[in-house]
Each structure stands twice: as structure tokens, then as C-alpha cells.
């Protein structure tokens, strides 16, 4: 089988503030991103799980908040696991590049 490219780009708004974990070898943050498309005259909303590692995780923790608009470029990651004897599949996008698109300033609280 030949090599294929696993690359995706999504633009959307954060569904929650990034959750930050600094207990492993490298900092990790994860959040959900929402975007939509129009299909046959109906809006279809899609939620994406985003995972950021290293310095990007820290930048996301410090700069992104629920409702912010951003562009994520990365790879799709698929994990399979068992939960209560049931086979589960989890899909996420591992960010390689993040562009912050919201221009609003935040007050220090």
C-alpha cells in the first residue's frame, strides 16, 4: 500500500476553554471546535476534538477561550479502546499549526 497524506484544516469556534494537562512528559491541552456547512439547504453542525502538545498547548491555554475563532491545521488521530466490554472509537485532530483569528482583547481578572 502506498503512502497517503493525513492532513486536515478546520476553522471554527471553541466550544469550551482549553483543558490543560502538565502532568506528562509534555504539556497537552484539548478543546472542542465547532463549525458548520450547508447541505441541501440545511445547516449541519460538526464538533471536532482538538489536541495540542508542547508550546502550542501553553499558547492555547493562555490565549484561547470559549467562543474564540481559530484555524487548526493537523492530522486526524483515531484511537480504539474497550469500555465496559464495548468497543469504542475516538477521533481527534492533533494540531500542528494554530492560527488565532479572534481579535477581541481580554481584561485581566
matplotlib code that plots the C-alpha trace (Angstrom):
import matplotlib.pyplot as plt

x = [0.0, 1.3, 1.8, -1.0, -1.2, -3.2, -3.8, -6.9, -7.7, -10.7, -11.9, -14.4, -15.2, -14.2, -16.9, -15.1, -11.9, -8.9, -8.3, -4.6, -2.6, 1.0, 1.4, 3.0, 6.3, 5.0, 2.1, -1.1, -4.3, -7.5, -10.8, -13.7, -14.1, -17.4, -18.0, -20.9, -21.7, -24.9, -26.1, -29.2, -30.3, -29.9, -27.1, -25.1, -23.0, -19.9, -17.8, -14.1, -11.8, -8.6, -5.3, -2.3, 1.1, 4.2, 4.5, 1.2, -0.6, 0.6, -0.2, -3.8, -4.2, -3.1, -4.8, -7.9, -11.3, -14.8, -16.3, -12.9, -12.4, -9.3, -7.9, -6.4, -4.1, -3.2, -3.6, -6.6, -5.9, -8.0, -7.9, -9.7, -10.4, -12.7, -15.2, -17.4, -16.8, -17.9, -15.6, -15.2, -13.5, -12.4, -11.3, -9.4, -7.3, -3.7, -2.8, 0.4, -0.4, -2.9, -3.9, -5.8, -8.5, -10.4, -9.3, -11.0, -8.9, -9.5, -9.4, -7.1, -9.2]
y = [0.0, 3.4, 6.3, 8.8, 12.3, 12.7, 16.4, 18.4, 22.1, 23.3, 26.8, 27.2, 28.5, 26.9, 25.1, 25.3, 26.8, 24.6, 22.0, 21.9, 18.9, 19.4, 16.0, 14.1, 14.4, 17.3, 19.8, 18.9, 21.0, 19.9, 21.5, 21.2, 23.2, 23.8, 24.6, 24.1, 23.6, 23.9, 20.6, 20.5, 23.8, 22.7, 23.7, 20.8, 21.4, 19.4, 19.2, 18.4, 17.3, 19.2, 18.1, 20.5, 19.5, 21.3, 25.0, 25.1, 23.7, 26.6, 29.2, 27.7, 27.7, 31.4, 32.8, 30.8, 30.9, 29.6, 31.2, 32.3, 31.7, 29.8, 27.8, 24.4, 22.5, 19.0, 15.3, 13.1, 10.6, 7.5, 5.6, 2.4, 1.1, -1.1, 0.4, -1.9, -4.7, -2.4, -1.5, 2.3, 4.6, 8.1, 10.6, 13.8, 16.3, 16.7, 20.3, 21.0, 24.7, 27.0, 30.5, 32.7, 34.5, 36.3, 39.9, 40.9, 41.9, 40.4, 42.1, 40.7, 39.3]
z = [0.0, -0.9, 1.5, 1.9, 3.4, 6.6, 6.7, 7.7, 8.1, 10.1, 11.1, 13.8, 17.3, 20.6, 22.4, 25.7, 27.3, 26.6, 29.3, 30.2, 31.5, 32.5, 34.4, 31.5, 29.6, 27.6, 28.3, 26.5, 26.0, 24.4, 23.5, 21.1, 17.9, 16.2, 12.5, 10.1, 6.5, 4.4, 2.9, 0.8, 2.3, 5.9, 8.3, 9.6, 12.7, 13.3, 16.5, 16.4, 19.3, 19.1, 20.9, 21.2, 22.6, 23.9, 23.4, 21.4, 24.4, 26.6, 23.9, 23.7, 27.4, 27.6, 24.5, 23.6, 25.3, 24.6, 21.5, 20.0, 16.3, 15.2, 12.4, 13.1, 10.7, 11.8, 11.4, 12.2, 15.0, 15.7, 19.0, 19.7, 23.2, 25.3, 27.8, 29.8, 27.3, 24.4, 21.5, 21.2, 18.7, 19.4, 16.7, 17.2, 15.3, 16.6, 15.9, 14.0, 13.4, 15.1, 13.9, 16.3, 14.4, 17.2, 17.6, 20.8, 23.8, 27.2, 30.5, 33.2, 36.1]

ax = plt.figure().add_subplot(projection="3d")
ax.plot(x, y, z, "-o")
ax.set_aspect("equal")
plt.show()
